[in-house]
Amino acid sequence: MPQWSYFQDGVLLVQSMHYVYMHRAWEERAVGVLNECYQKDKVMAHSLLTRQLKTWGGTTLFIIADSSICMDFMGHSCCQTKLNRIWRGRMALYTSMWKVEILLLSFHTVTY
């Protein structure tokens, strides 16, 4: 292997390690800010997750976190409850599963 390519690989390795370190540092900061927002006002924190950010090209915090693979951010209880509300639609967040199963079974019997 030529010396030049080894040097380039070493530089690329150092740069990639730096990017990983910075990614973790910024994700920790984002989780900290989200945690503070969620503790102060849960409704506002939920709306911040889906608000379109014009300075970031109209994207949302969910899209940024997903594209950056920020698992700690997405695992925060604020994100998880908002995703549950989106997934369940207008259904109450803490609707028991037996009610959901009855509803699904009733749709199944009506269609057949």
N, C-alpha and C positions, 0 to 999 in steps of 0.2 A: 504494500500500500504506500503510495507516495506521501511524503511528509506533509504536503499542502492539504491533501484531503483529510489527513488525521487532524491537522490543526483546525480545519473547517468543522469536522465532526465534534471536536472538543468545544469549539465556540458555540456550535448549535446546541450541544448538550448543556452548556452553561446557560445559554439563553432560554432553553426550554425549562430548565430548573427554576430560573428566575420567574418565568411566566406562571409556573405552577405555584410558586411561593406567593406571587402577587394575587393570583386567583383566589387562593385560600384566605389571604389577608382581607381582600375586598369582600369576599363572601361573609367572613366573620363580622365585618363592619355592617354589611347589609342586614344580617340576622340581628345584630344588636339594635339597629335603628328600627327594624320591623318589630322587635320585641318591645321597645319603648312605646312605639305608636300603638301597638295592640293592647298594652296595659292601660294606656290613657283613654283610648276610644276605639273599641272594637269595630264599630260600624264604619268609621272613617278609615281605619286600617284596611278593612275589606274592600272599600271603594278605591283605595289607592292601588291595590293590586291589579285592578282591571281598567284603571284610568289610562286613556291614550296620552302618551307623552309626545307633544309636538316637537320638542327639541331632540327627540330620539327617533324621529321619522314616523311618529304616530304609533309606535309600538307600546306594549304594556310591560309592567314588571314581570308578569307571568311569562311572557314570550322571551324576555331577556334572560330570566332565570332558567327557562327550559333550554334555550339555545346555548347557554353557558354551562349547562349541566351542574347547576348549583343545588345539589341534593339537600344540603343542610337548610338552605333557604326554603326550598319547596317542602321540606319536612316540618317546617314550623307550623304550630297549631293554627295560626292565622291563615296560612295558605291552604292547609288541609280542610278547615271548616269552609273556606270560600269555595274550594273545589267541590266539596260535598254539596254545597248549596247550588252550585252551577249544575252539577250532575243530576241532582234530584229535582231541579226546577223549582216550582213553587211549593213543593212538598215540605212540610215542617222538617227542620234539621234532625230532630230527635224522634221522628216517627218510628215506632217499633216495627221490627221486621215482620212480625206476624200480620200486621195490617198491610204491609207491602205484598206479602205472599198471597193474602186473600184477594187483593186487587188484581194481581197477576193471574191467579186461578180463575177469577170471574171473567177476565178478558179472554182467557183460553177457552172457557166453556161457551162463550157467546160466539166465538169465531167458528166453532165446530158444530 
